[in-house]
Amino acid sequence: MILGAKKLRDTYKVKPDAPFHMREFGYYSLERWAKEGHIPSIEKGTKEAEDFIAKTFQYDEPGNHNLDGLGWCEAGFEPVFETKVLEDLGDYELVQDFAGRGVLYFKGRRDGFMPEYRDHPVKDMKTWEENCKWRMDPFTSSRYTDFESRMARAKVAEGQGRMITMNLVGGYMYLRSLMGPEELLYNFYDQPELIISCMDAWFNLADHVIEKYQENVSIDELFLAEDICYNHGLLISPDMVKEFLFPYYEQLYVNIKKRNMDKGKVVYLQIDSDGDCLPAIELYRTIGADMFSPFEVASGGDVVAIGKQFPDLIMLGGIDKRKIAVGGDELDRHLDAILPIMRKRGGYIPTCDHGVPEEVSFENFAHYRKRLLEYSK
C-alpha cells in the first residue's frame, strides 16, 4: 500500500496520533500567486500550478482515487446545455451555462468572482421534462466514453490501496441548481411532485452508473457535495431533509454497500456541507454519515470543540482562511490551538476552511504549510 493511502486510511479509522494526511482543500489564489511569479502560469489551466504547490509543500501523494460523472455543484447532465451568450449588456453579458442557468458575467471574464444567476431551467413539471429530465438518462452512451480506460486506472489505484471515492452532487445542491435557491423553497410546498420527480431521476442515474463502476472496483467512500448549510445552519428544515432527501440517500447507500465485491470494505459517507454544519452533523449521522467538511470557522466550524462532541467523526478543514491571510503570530497561535489537540485525537485532515482566497499571500501560505509539516511528522 502506498504511503499516502495508508495515512488517509489511518485518518478514516480515527487513529490517535497518526500523522496528518497532507493536502489542501482548494484555491482561489492561484492567479495572484502566478502574477507575482511564485508559481507557474495558470493561463492554460491550474494543474501545473497545483502540482508545483503539492511538490513544494510536500503534500502526500493522493490517498484516494475519484470516480466522477454524477455532477458536483450541478446535475450530472449528459449532454450538458450549450454555453451561449443570451444577451449583450454592455460591460456584462447574460450567458446560458452548461447547467442551463442564465448567468450574469463581466464581459470577457467568466471566473474568479461569485456568479449572479438570473434564471434556472426548471420552473414546473413541463420545463423539467423538456429541458432536463432526459439529460439524466443513465443509459446515454456518451456517459461511458473512455469507460474501459477509466476503470483500468481505478483498478490500478485500488491495487495500490487507494480509497475509491464516488463523487456525487447532493440532493439539495442538485435541486438548487435546477430551480434556484428561492424557488426551490417554494417548490417544496407548492410542487412536491416536481421535487419527487427530480429526486427519482437523481437516484436512478446515480444508482445505475455506480452499479457499472462497482462491476470493476469496490467503493470505499460516497462523497455528497451538498452545500446545505450557511452561517446559521441548515438552508432547509430537518423535516424537508428527512422527507425529500434521506429516503434516496439511504437506499443508494444500502445498494452501494450490498454491491461491493470486497465485502470487507467499510463504505464511508462524507458530506460537504459548508457553513455552520453542527445541525447537519446531528441530522446526517442518523443515516450513517462518517465525515464532514470543510468546517468554516466564520460559521462556527470549531474542529476542536466539535471533535470533542463527536469523537468518532472524521473531519477536514477548520483552519481559518482569515488567520492565514493575516499570518504571523496570529496564525501561529491559531494553529497551535488546533493541531496538537487534533493530532492526538486523530481522524482529522488539516486544510484551509474552504478554498484558499486571493487575500492569502504566497508567503503566508508557505508559512502555514510549513507549520502543518512540523505537526505532521
C-alpha positions in Angstrom: 0.0 0.0 0.0 1.4 3.4 -0.9 2.1 5.8 2.0 -0.5 8.4 1.0 -3.2 5.7 1.1 -2.0 4.3 4.5 -2.1 7.8 6.0 -5.5 8.5 4.7 -6.9 5.2 5.8 -5.4 5.8 9.3 -7.3 9.1 9.3 -10.5 7.5 8.4 -10.1 5.0 11.2 -9.7 7.9 13.6 -6.4 6.5 14.7 -5.0 8.6 17.6 -1.7 10.4 17.0 -1.5 9.2 13.3 0.5 11.6 11.1 -1.7 14.1 9.3 -2.5 13.4 5.7 -1.1 16.5 3.9 -3.3 18.1 1.2 -5.3 21.2 0.6 -9.0 21.9 0.1 -8.7 24.1 -3.0 -7.5 27.5 -4.2 -8.9 30.9 -5.3 -5.4 32.4 -5.0 -3.5 30.8 -7.9 -3.9 33.8 -10.3 -2.4 36.2 -7.8 0.5 33.8 -7.0 1.2 33.3 -10.7 1.2 37.0 -11.4 3.6 37.6 -8.6 5.9 34.8 -10.0 5.6 32.3 -7.2 4.1 29.5 -9.2 3.8 28.6 -12.9 1.4 30.4 -15.1 -2.2 29.2 -14.9 -3.2 30.5 -18.4 -3.6 27.0 -19.7 -5.2 25.6 -16.6 -4.3 25.0 -12.9 -2.8 21.5 -12.9 0.8 22.6 -13.4 0.4 25.2 -10.7 -1.3 22.8 -8.3 1.4 20.1 -8.9 4.1 22.7 -8.2 2.4 23.6 -4.9 2.0 20.0 -3.9 5.7 19.3 -4.6 6.9 22.5 -2.9 4.9 21.9 0.3 5.4 18.2 0.4 1.8 17.1 0.1 1.2 13.4 0.4 0.5 11.5 -2.8 -3.3 11.1 -3.2 -4.6 8.5 -0.8 -7.8 8.1 -2.8 -9.0 7.8 -6.4 -12.1 9.7 -7.5 -14.9 8.3 -9.6 -16.9 11.1 -11.2 -19.6 11.7 -13.8 -22.5 12.3 -11.5 -22.3 16.1 -11.0 -20.6 18.2 -8.5 -22.3 21.6 -7.9 -24.8 20.9 -10.7 -26.7 17.9 -12.0 -24.9 15.2 -13.9 -26.4 16.1 -17.3 -25.4 14.3 -20.5 -25.4 16.1 -22.7 -24.9 19.4 -20.9 -26.6 22.5 -22.2 -24.9 24.6 -24.9 -23.0 27.5 -23.4 -24.0 30.6 -25.3 -24.5 34.4 -24.9 -28.2 35.2 -24.5 -27.9 39.0 -24.2 -25.2 41.6 -24.6 -25.5 44.1 -21.7 -22.6 46.4 -22.4 -20.0 45.7 -19.7 -21.8 42.5 -18.9 -23.3 39.6 -20.8 -26.1 37.2 -19.9 -24.9 33.6 -20.6 -26.6 30.3 -20.6 -24.2 28.0 -18.8 -23.7 24.2 -19.1 -26.3 23.6 -16.4 -29.0 25.6 -18.3 -28.8 28.6 -16.0 -28.8 32.3 -17.1 -25.7 33.8 -15.5 -24.6 37.4 -15.5 -20.8 37.7 -16.2 -18.4 40.5 -16.7 -17.8 40.7 -20.4 -14.6 38.7 -21.2 -14.4 37.2 -17.8 -16.3 34.1 -16.5 -14.5 33.1 -13.4 -12.7 34.5 -10.3 -15.9 36.0 -8.8 -19.2 34.9 -7.4 -21.6 34.5 -10.3 -25.1 36.1 -10.4 -27.7 33.7 -11.5 -30.7 35.3 -13.3 -32.6 32.2 -14.4 -32.8 28.4 -13.9 -34.0 25.7 -16.3 -36.8 24.2 -14.1 -40.0 26.1 -13.4 -42.5 23.3 -13.3 -43.1 19.7 -14.5 -43.2 20.8 -18.1 -39.8 22.6 -18.1 -38.3 19.8 -16.1 -39.3 17.2 -18.6 -38.5 19.3 -21.7 -35.2 20.8 -20.5 -33.6 18.5 -18.1 -35.1 15.1 -17.3 -33.9 13.4 -20.5 -30.4 14.6 -19.7 -30.4 12.4 -16.6 -30.7 9.1 -18.6 -28.2 6.7 -17.2 -28.1 4.7 -20.5 -26.9 7.6 -22.7 -23.9 6.0 -24.4 -21.7 9.2 -24.2 -21.7 8.9 -20.4 -19.4 5.9 -20.9 -16.8 7.4 -23.2 -13.4 6.0 -22.3 -15.1 3.8 -19.7 -12.6 1.0 -20.0 -9.6 3.2 -19.6 -11.2 5.0 -16.6 -11.9 1.7 -15.0 -8.4 0.5 -15.7 -7.0 3.5 -13.8 -9.4 2.8 -11.0 -8.3 -0.8 -10.7 -4.6 0.3 -10.6 -5.5 2.7 -7.8 -7.4 0.1 -5.9 -4.4 -2.3 -6.2 -2.2 0.4 -4.6 -4.5 0.6 -1.6 -6.0 4.0 -2.5 -9.5 4.6 -1.3 -12.1 4.6 -4.1 -14.3 7.7 -3.7 -17.5 8.0 -5.5 -18.3 11.7 -6.0 -21.9 12.8 -6.4 -23.9 16.0 -6.3 -26.0 16.0 -3.2 -29.8 16.3 -3.5 -30.1 19.8 -2.1 -27.3 21.2 -4.3 -28.8 19.4 -7.3 -32.3 20.7 -6.8 -30.9 24.2 -6.2 -29.0 24.1 -9.5 -32.2 23.2 -11.3 -34.6 25.7 -9.7 -32.6 28.3 -7.8 -32.4 28.7 -4.1 -35.5 30.7 -3.5 -37.8 29.0 -6.0 -36.7 25.6 -4.5 -38.0 26.6 -1.1 -41.5 27.4 -2.6 -41.5 24.2 -4.6 -41.1 22.0 -1.6 -44.6 23.2 -0.6 -46.2 24.2 -3.9 -44.8 21.5 -6.3 -43.7 18.5 -4.1 -44.5 16.2 -7.1 -41.8 18.1 -9.1 -39.3 17.6 -6.3 -40.0 13.9 -6.2 -39.7 13.5 -9.9 -36.3 15.3 -9.9 -35.1 13.2 -7.0 -36.3 10.0 -8.7 -34.1 10.9 -11.7 -31.2 11.7 -9.4 -31.4 8.3 -7.7 -32.0 6.4 -11.0 -28.9 8.0 -12.6 -26.6 7.6 -9.6 -27.6 4.0 -8.8 -27.2 2.7 -12.4 -23.9 4.5 -13.0 -22.4 3.4 -9.7 -23.5 -0.1 -10.3 -21.4 -0.1 -13.5 -18.4 1.2 -11.6 -18.9 -1.5 -9.0 -18.6 -4.2 -11.6 -14.9 -3.2 -11.7 -13.9 -1.8 -8.3 -15.3 -1.7 -4.8 -16.1 1.7 -3.3 -14.6 3.0 -0.1 -16.4 6.3 0.2 -19.6 8.0 -1.0 -19.0 11.8 -1.2 -22.0 14.0 -1.4 -21.4 17.6 -2.5 -24.3 19.0 -0.6 -23.6 22.7 0.5 -26.7 22.6 2.6 -25.6 24.9 5.3 -24.9 28.7 5.7 -23.7 30.7 8.7 -26.8 30.0 10.7 -27.3 26.3 10.0 -29.4 24.3 7.5 -30.8 26.0 4.4 -33.9 23.8 4.5 -35.6 22.3 7.5 -34.7 19.0 9.0 -38.2 17.7 8.1 -37.6 18.6 4.5 -34.3 16.8 4.5 -35.9 13.7 6.0 -38.8 13.7 3.6 -37.2 14.7 0.3 -33.6 13.7 0.5 -32.9 10.9 3.1 -35.0 8.1 1.5 -32.9 8.4 -1.6 -29.6 8.6 0.3 -30.4 5.7 2.5 -31.4 3.4 -0.4 -28.4 4.4 -2.5 -26.0 3.8 0.5 -27.5 0.4 1.1 -27.2 -0.5 -2.6 -23.6 0.5 -2.7 -22.6 -1.5 0.3 -24.6 -4.5 -0.9 -22.9 -4.5 -4.3 -19.3 -4.1 -3.3 -17.2 -7.1 -4.5 -14.9 -6.7 -1.5 -17.4 -7.4 1.3 -14.8 -6.5 3.9 -14.7 -2.8 2.9 -16.2 -0.1 5.1 -18.1 2.4 2.9 -17.7 5.8 4.4 -20.2 8.6 3.8 -18.8 12.1 3.6 -20.9 15.3 3.5 -19.6 18.5 2.1 -21.9 20.9 3.9 -20.2 24.3 4.1 -21.4 26.8 6.7 -22.5 26.1 10.2 -22.6 22.3 9.9 -23.4 21.3 13.5 -27.1 20.9 12.9 -26.3 18.9 9.7 -23.9 16.6 11.6 -26.5 15.7 14.1 -29.1 15.1 11.3 -26.9 13.2 8.8 -25.4 10.9 11.4 -28.8 9.3 11.7 -28.2 7.9 8.2 -24.6 6.9 8.8 -22.5 10.0 7.9 -18.9 9.4 9.0 -17.2 12.6 7.7 -17.9 16.3 7.2 -16.0 19.1 5.5 -14.8 21.9 5.4 -15.7 23.3 8.9 -15.7 27.0 8.1 -14.5 28.9 11.1 -16.5 32.1 10.5 -19.7 30.0 10.6 -18.8 28.3 13.9 -16.7 25.4 12.5 -14.6 24.9 15.6 -13.0 21.5 14.9 -11.6 21.1 18.4 -15.0 21.7 20.1 -16.9 19.6 17.5 -14.3 16.9 17.6 -14.8 16.5 21.3 -18.5 16.4 20.9 -18.3 13.7 18.2 -15.1 11.8 18.9 -15.5 9.3 16.0 -16.3 12.0 13.4 -13.8 12.3 10.5 -13.1 15.9 9.9 -11.4 18.0 7.1 -10.8 21.8 7.1 -11.2 24.1 10.1 -8.1 26.3 9.5 -9.4 29.9 9.4 -8.7 31.5 6.0 -8.6 34.9 7.6 -5.9 33.9 10.0 -3.8 32.5 7.1 -4.3 35.9 5.3 -3.1 37.8 8.4 -0.2 35.4 9.0 2.5 35.9 11.7 1.9 35.3 15.4 -1.9 35.4 15.0 -1.7 32.5 12.6 0.8 30.6 14.8 -1.5 30.9 17.8 -4.4 29.7 15.8 -2.5 26.6 14.5 -1.1 25.9 18.0 -4.6 25.8 19.5 -5.8 23.3 16.9 -3.1 21.0 15.6 -1.7 19.3 18.8 -5.2 18.5 20.0 -6.4 17.2 16.7 -3.2 15.2 16.1 -3.8 13.4 19.5 -7.5 12.8 18.7 -7.0 11.5 15.1 -9.5 11.5 12.3 -8.5 15.0 11.1 -7.1 16.4 7.9 -5.9 20.0 8.4 -6.8 22.3 5.4 -8.0 25.8 4.9 -11.7 26.1 5.8 -12.6 26.5 2.1 -10.6 27.4 -1.0 -7.6 29.5 -0.2 -8.7 33.1 -1.0 -6.9 35.6 -3.1 -6.2 37.7 0.0 -3.7 35.0 1.2 -0.2 35.9 0.1 2.1 33.1 -1.1 4.5 33.9 1.8 1.7 33.4 4.4 0.6 30.3 2.7 4.1 28.9 2.8 4.4 29.6 6.5 1.1 28.0 7.2 2.1 24.8 5.3 5.5 24.8 6.9 3.8 24.7 10.3 1.5 21.9 9.3 4.5 19.9 8.2 6.0 20.4 11.7 2.9 18.9 13.3 2.5 16.1 10.7 5.8 14.2 11.4 
